[in-house]
Structure formats: C-alpha cells, structure tokens
Amino acid sequence: MEGVDCSMALADAAAASPRDLSLVPERLQRREQERQMEVERRKQKRQDQEVEEEKSGFFAAAFARERAAVEELLRGEASAERLEEAANRLQGLRKLLNDSVLFLAAYDLRQGQAALAQLQAVLTERRQELQPKKRFAFKARKKDAAGAAQVDAAPVASAAPSPPVTKEEGAPGASWACGFSNLESQDLEKRAEELHQRDILLSDLTNCTVRLCGNPNTLRLAKARGCKVLCGPVTTSVFLEDCRDCVLAVACQQLRVHTTKDTRVFLQVTSRAIVEDCSGIQFAPYTWSYPGIDKDFQDSGLDRSKNNWDQVDDFNWLARNVASPNWSILPEEERDIQWD
C-alpha cells in the first residue's frame, strides 16, 4: 500500500506545476525510482528466462532428431557408407552438445554425454563387424605374440598391464580402457590407432612423460607424481585425482580436478573446469601440438575456436566477489614450455 501511495503522490505531483514538484519529499522520489528499477529488473529476468527456455527447447528437439537419425543408421544393414554417415552425424551431435553447455542443466548435460558415449560404442562395434576376420594359423599367432612382446619391451611402451577399470559416472565405456600404471622415470607413448575413442587410465606414475597422440573418449590421471602428460583432444571428460607437481596439456569437453596440488594445466575446454579439494593449480591455454592433431580435433567434435581455459569453478570456494586461493592463471612468462 505504501508503494501505491507513493506512486499516487508522485502522479499528483507530476500533474501539478514544476514548482509544486519540488515540494515532493526526496524520500518519496527515491522510493519511486527504486520501485521502477525493481519492475524493470523483474521484466528483464522474465525475458532472460524465456530465452533460456527457448534455447533449451531447441536443443532438446534438435538433439532428439539427430540422435534418432544416427540410431536408424546403426540399426540398418552395416555398410561403410552408412557407418560413415552415422559418424558424421554423431560428430554434429557432439558439436551441438558442446555449443549448448553454457545454458544446459547439469542433468541434461550428463544425459547428452551418456547418449553420445552409447552411440559411439555401437558405432565402434558395427565398424568392427565390417572388418574381415583373421584366419586362424599357428604361425601367424606365434608371430603376432612375438610382435606384441617386442612392443611391450620397447622403451615407450614398457608398461605393465593396466589394472581392471570399474565403470563410473562420467566415464562410460570403461571396458575399452587402456593406459599405463605403476611406472617410474619412463618415457611412454600411445598413437592414434591405440587411442581412438577409448577410455585411458594413467595411474601410480612417478617422474614419467606420457604422450597420447590421438583422440581418446575419456582420460583419467590418478596418483601421479612429478609427471608430464601431453594428450590430444578428448571427446568427453578428463579426470585428475590425487596428483602432485604435474604438468598436463589437454583439450576436452569437461575437466574435473580432485585432491590435486601444485599442478599446471595447459587447457582447452568447451565448458567450465571444476576443481575440488585442490591447491596450487595453475591454468594456461592449450599449446601442445603434433602431426595429425587437426584430424583428431575433427574426430573429437570439439570446437577449436571455443576455449574456456580460464573459467574455473572451485567447489570449496563459494565467495563470488573474492578469487579462489586454490587456483590461479599461470603468468605468461612461465608458459613457454619446450614440450619435446
């Protein structure tokens, strides 16, 4: 009622002469201005909400339509042409999801990532069905075994077999996992054909340099000490857990860092990175490169022109107006690293 009385008073004053307007108490004028500002703020909020709902509705319709098209291609009789079209449409779905992460709810984002991972797994399976099956031969088997032993003995792949990986939220398709574990002071490497759309696990590494020149589906780095990990574009998520004094160069859709200290991350990411229970984390733009990286970016569906490397959410720091003490931007003079 007071706001109405104030408006009526000002309306009466406005109908009067300019001299009478000067007699309106300043308090009433200020209160009317605040009321008008609040009305405008609520109007703008409603408009913003309508825009977000419109974007979300467009995404849901477009994603469902393209997903149905990919599923139809994968259900039909397998052929190289159909699978190539399915792969192209799946890449378009990834781009659509990457371009929508800023206004999607967390649940919708996880659902979209899970759907993409499931479609990618089916696509990989159908591609394998098209490959000619190898004829059984003892000599060939012996030769293959000897070749595998030779690769395992090479300096860049002398890793012990990776431990079994349990499937968890955010890391779909873990049955395809590969990687390195329980190694010290090693130079390790995996190429594109070993990495393509697989889940990579690196664990219990000390003073190692790891080069992953390809397009994995996910990457998880756990219990690393003093390591340098260089990775090509990752289609979905990268997880860091319990790492110390490491350097990581990676491009991905989402980055999550847990219980990690004194680590530099050279990052390209389409969403906002997340840190939790961390300290001494420094971020800089992704600068690593290798022959074939352009194709790997294309296969990953990541948008190279979109990089939120300095947009980080700290789950242990909720103060909006004060910067988190747990992460910072790496100074430009410290970003010049000779990767090789």
C-alpha positions in Angstrom: 0.0 0.0 0.0 2.9 2.3 0.8 4.3 1.8 -2.7 0.9 2.6 -4.2 0.5 5.7 -2.0 4.0 6.8 -3.1 3.1 6.4 -6.8 -0.2 8.3 -6.4 1.6 11.1 -4.6 4.2 11.4 -7.4 1.4 11.2 -10.0 -0.4 14.1 -8.3 2.9 16.0 -8.2 3.6 15.4 -11.9 0.1 16.8 -12.7 1.0 19.9 -10.7 3.3 22.7 -11.8 7.1 22.3 -11.7 7.2 24.5 -8.7 4.9 22.1 -6.8 7.1 19.1 -8.0 10.0 20.5 -6.0 7.9 20.2 -2.9 7.7 16.3 -3.2 9.8 14.8 -0.5 13.1 13.4 -1.8 12.5 10.2 0.1 9.3 9.6 -2.0 11.1 10.3 -5.2 13.9 7.9 -4.4 11.4 5.2 -3.3 9.6 5.5 -6.7 12.8 5.2 -8.6 13.7 2.0 -6.7 10.2 0.6 -7.4 10.6 1.3 -11.1 14.1 -0.3 -11.2 12.7 -3.4 -9.5 9.9 -3.7 -12.0 12.4 -3.4 -14.8 14.7 -5.9 -13.2 11.9 -8.5 -12.9 10.9 -7.8 -16.5 14.4 -8.5 -17.7 14.6 -11.6 -15.6 11.4 -13.0 -17.2 12.8 -12.2 -20.7 16.1 -13.9 -19.9 14.3 -17.0 -18.6 12.1 -17.2 -21.7 15.3 -17.0 -23.9 16.9 -19.8 -21.9 13.8 -22.0 -22.1 13.6 -21.4 -25.9 17.3 -22.4 -26.3 16.8 -25.5 -24.2 13.7 -26.5 -26.1 15.5 -26.0 -29.4 18.5 -28.1 -28.2 16.2 -30.9 -27.0 14.3 -31.1 -30.3 17.5 -30.9 -32.4 19.4 -33.4 -30.3 16.5 -35.9 -30.3 16.1 -35.6 -34.1 19.8 -36.2 -34.9 20.1 -39.0 -32.3 17.2 -40.8 -33.9 18.8 -40.5 -37.3 22.1 -41.9 -36.0 20.3 -44.8 -34.3 18.5 -45.6 -37.5 21.8 -45.7 -39.5 23.3 -48.0 -36.9 20.3 -50.3 -36.8 20.2 -51.0 -40.5 22.4 -53.3 -42.5 26.0 -52.3 -41.9 27.9 -50.8 -44.8 30.9 -48.4 -45.0 28.7 -45.7 -46.4 26.0 -45.9 -43.7 28.6 -46.0 -40.9 30.5 -43.0 -42.4 27.2 -41.0 -42.4 26.5 -42.1 -38.9 30.0 -41.0 -37.8 29.4 -37.6 -39.4 26.0 -37.1 -37.8 27.5 -38.2 -34.4 30.2 -35.5 -34.8 27.4 -33.0 -35.4 25.7 -34.2 -32.2 28.9 -33.6 -30.3 29.2 -30.1 -31.6 25.6 -29.4 -30.8 26.2 -30.5 -27.2 29.4 -28.6 -26.9 27.8 -25.4 -28.1 25.0 -25.8 -25.6 26.9 -26.5 -22.4 26.5 -22.9 -21.1 22.7 -23.0 -20.8 22.0 -26.7 -20.2 21.2 -28.0 -16.8 23.8 -30.4 -15.3 21.4 -33.3 -15.6 20.7 -32.6 -19.3 24.4 -32.3 -20.0 25.2 -35.7 -18.4 22.3 -37.3 -20.3 23.6 -35.9 -23.5 27.2 -37.2 -22.8 25.9 -40.6 -21.9 23.9 -40.8 -25.1 26.9 -39.8 -27.2 29.1 -42.4 -25.5 26.5 -45.1 -26.1 26.2 -44.2 -29.8 29.9 -44.1 -30.2 30.2 -47.6 -28.6 27.6 -49.0 -31.1 29.4 -47.3 -34.0 32.7 -48.9 -33.0 31.1 -52.3 -32.7 29.5 -52.0 -36.1 32.8 -51.0 -37.7 34.5 -54.0 -36.2 31.8 -56.2 -37.7 32.7 -55.0 -41.1 36.4 -55.8 -40.7 37.4 -59.2 -42.3 38.0 -61.8 -39.7 41.6 -63.1 -39.5 42.2 -66.7 -40.5 43.4 -68.9 -37.7 47.0 -70.0 -38.2 49.6 -71.2 -35.7 52.4 -69.4 -37.4 50.6 -66.1 -37.6 49.6 -66.5 -34.0 53.2 -67.1 -33.0 54.4 -64.1 -35.0 51.7 -61.8 -33.5 52.7 -62.9 -30.0 56.4 -62.2 -30.7 55.5 -58.8 -32.1 53.4 -58.0 -29.1 56.2 -59.0 -26.8 58.6 -56.8 -28.8 56.3 -53.8 -28.4 55.9 -54.4 -24.7 59.7 -54.4 -24.4 60.1 -51.1 -26.2 61.1 -48.1 -24.0 58.0 -46.1 -24.9 55.5 -48.9 -24.0 57.1 -50.9 -21.2 54.1 -50.5 -19.0 52.6 -53.3 -17.0 49.1 -54.3 -18.0 46.6 -51.8 -16.8 44.5 -52.9 -13.8 40.8 -53.6 -14.3 38.8 -50.4 -14.6 35.4 -50.1 -12.9 32.8 -48.2 -14.8 31.8 -45.0 -13.1 29.6 -41.9 -13.7 31.2 -39.6 -16.3 33.5 -42.4 -17.7 31.3 -44.5 -20.0 32.5 -47.4 -22.0 35.3 -48.3 -19.5 35.5 -51.9 -20.9 37.7 -50.3 -23.6 40.1 -48.8 -21.1 43.9 -48.9 -21.7 46.9 -47.0 -20.4 49.9 -47.2 -18.1 50.3 -47.9 -14.4 52.9 -48.5 -11.7 55.9 -47.0 -13.6 58.7 -44.7 -12.7 61.0 -42.5 -14.8 59.7 -43.8 -18.1 59.0 -42.2 -21.5 55.6 -43.5 -22.5 53.6 -43.1 -25.7 50.4 -44.2 -27.4 49.5 -43.4 -31.0 46.2 -42.6 -32.7 45.2 -46.2 -33.6 45.6 -47.2 -29.9 43.7 -44.3 -28.5 40.7 -43.7 -30.8 37.5 -43.4 -28.7 39.0 -45.5 -25.9 39.0 -44.7 -22.2 42.5 -44.0 -21.0 43.7 -44.7 -17.4 47.1 -43.5 -16.1 47.8 -44.4 -12.5 50.6 -44.6 -10.0 53.2 -42.9 -12.3 56.3 -41.1 -10.9 58.5 -38.8 -12.9 57.1 -40.1 -16.2 56.5 -38.3 -19.5 53.3 -39.6 -21.3 52.4 -38.6 -24.9 48.9 -39.5 -26.1 48.8 -38.6 -29.8 45.2 -39.3 -30.7 41.6 -38.9 -29.8 40.5 -40.8 -26.6 37.0 -40.8 -25.3 38.0 -40.1 -21.7 41.2 -39.7 -19.8 41.8 -40.3 -16.1 45.1 -39.5 -14.3 45.3 -40.7 -10.8 48.1 -40.8 -8.2 50.7 -39.2 -10.4 53.9 -37.6 -9.0 56.1 -35.2 -11.0 54.7 -36.3 -14.3 54.2 -34.6 -17.7 51.1 -35.8 -19.6 50.5 -34.5 -23.1 47.2 -35.5 -24.6 45.4 -34.9 -27.9 41.7 -33.8 -27.9 39.5 -35.9 -25.6 35.9 -36.3 -26.8 34.2 -36.1 -23.4 35.8 -35.7 -19.9 39.2 -35.6 -18.2 39.6 -36.5 -14.6 42.6 -35.7 -12.3 42.7 -37.2 -8.9 45.4 -37.2 -6.2 48.2 -35.7 -8.4 51.2 -33.7 -7.3 53.8 -31.5 -9.1 52.5 -32.5 -12.6 52.1 -30.7 -15.9 49.1 -31.6 -18.1 48.3 -30.4 -21.6 44.8 -31.5 -22.8 41.8 -30.5 -24.8 38.4 -31.8 -23.7 34.7 -31.1 -23.2 34.9 -31.1 -19.4 37.7 -31.1 -16.8 37.4 -32.2 -13.2 40.3 -31.9 -10.8 40.1 -33.5 -7.3 42.6 -33.6 -4.4 45.5 -32.4 -6.5 48.3 -29.9 -5.6 50.9 -27.8 -7.4 50.0 -28.8 -10.9 50.0 -26.8 -14.1 47.2 -27.4 -16.7 47.5 -26.2 -20.3 43.8 -26.4 -21.2 41.3 -26.2 -24.0 37.8 -26.9 -22.7 34.3 -26.1 -24.0 32.6 -26.0 -20.6 33.9 -24.7 -17.2 36.6 -26.6 -15.4 35.9 -27.8 -11.9 38.4 -28.1 -9.0 37.7 -29.6 -5.6 39.9 -30.1 -2.5 42.8 -28.7 -4.5 45.6 -26.1 -4.0 48.3 -24.6 -6.2 46.5 -25.4 -9.5 47.6 -23.1 -12.4 45.8 -22.8 -15.8 47.1 -21.6 -19.2 45.8 -22.1 -22.8 46.5 -25.4 -24.6 49.6 -25.1 -26.8 50.8 -28.7 -27.4 50.7 -29.9 -31.0 51.7 -33.0 -33.0 51.3 -34.3 -36.6 47.7 -35.3 -37.1 46.2 -33.2 -34.4 43.8 -31.4 -36.8 42.1 -34.7 -37.7 41.9 -35.7 -34.1 40.1 -32.4 -33.3 37.7 -33.1 -36.1 37.0 -36.6 -34.9 36.5 -35.4 -31.3 33.8 -32.9 -32.3 35.4 -30.2 -30.1 35.2 -26.6 -31.3 38.8 -25.3 -31.5 37.6 -21.7 -31.6 35.9 -22.1 -28.2 38.2 -22.2 -25.1 37.1 -21.5 -21.5 40.5 -22.3 -20.1 40.3 -19.5 -17.5 36.7 -20.2 -16.4 37.0 -22.4 -13.3 34.6 -23.3 -10.6 36.0 -24.2 -7.2 33.6 -26.3 -5.2 35.4 -25.3 -2.0 35.2 -21.6 -2.6 31.7 -20.1 -2.8 32.6 -16.4 -2.3 31.6 -14.7 -5.6 33.5 -11.4 -5.2 36.8 -12.9 -3.9 39.1 -15.0 -6.1 39.7 -18.6 -5.0 43.1 -19.1 -3.4 43.2 -22.7 -4.7 43.8 -21.9 -8.4 45.3 -19.1 -10.5 46.3 -18.1 -14.0 49.8 -19.1 -15.0 51.8 -16.0 -15.8 52.6 -15.5 -19.5 56.3 -15.5 -18.9 56.0 -19.1 -17.5 54.0 -20.6 -20.3 56.8 -21.0 -22.8 57.5 -24.8 -22.4 59.5 -27.0 -24.8 57.2 -29.9 -24.9 59.6 -32.3 -26.6 
